[in-house]
């Protein structure tokens, strides 16, 4: 979805930045967003608090709420798909092959649930 919306908006992005913080995403506020999501998925409460403060300073307090809701929704959807064994549609498997390989997504433990 990120790649498609960026293309539609005429924004050049580098999806590697989503999994490698040393690579700039090309997104406005990309670094602060990636840092926040990494902290949100981690186990370091202090890092998460620092990331919340940085996100609020960069994008406003409402962004902290919005980004948290989006991350929670993605997590919920993934858990439902994994729990019920919903595979990716064949068309999406083909269309996502390039960026899944580039980002190492096929190596994630949950890939066995969606890619067969």
HUWOJO-V239151 format. One line per field, one symbol per residue. ss: DSSP state (@ for helix, = for strand, . for the rest). phi: phi as a letter, one per 40 degrees, with the letter a starting at -180 (. if undefined). Layout:
ss: ???
phi: ???
//
This chain:
ss: .@@@@@@@@......@@@@..........@@@@@@@@@@@@...@@@@@@@@@@@@@@@.@@@@@@@@@@@@@@@@@@@@@@@@.....@@@@@@.@@@@@@@.@@@...@@@@..
phi: .ccccccccgccbbcdccbbccbccgcdgdccccccccccccbcccccccccccccccbhccccccccccccccccccccccccgccccdccdcccdccccccgccccdccccbbg
//
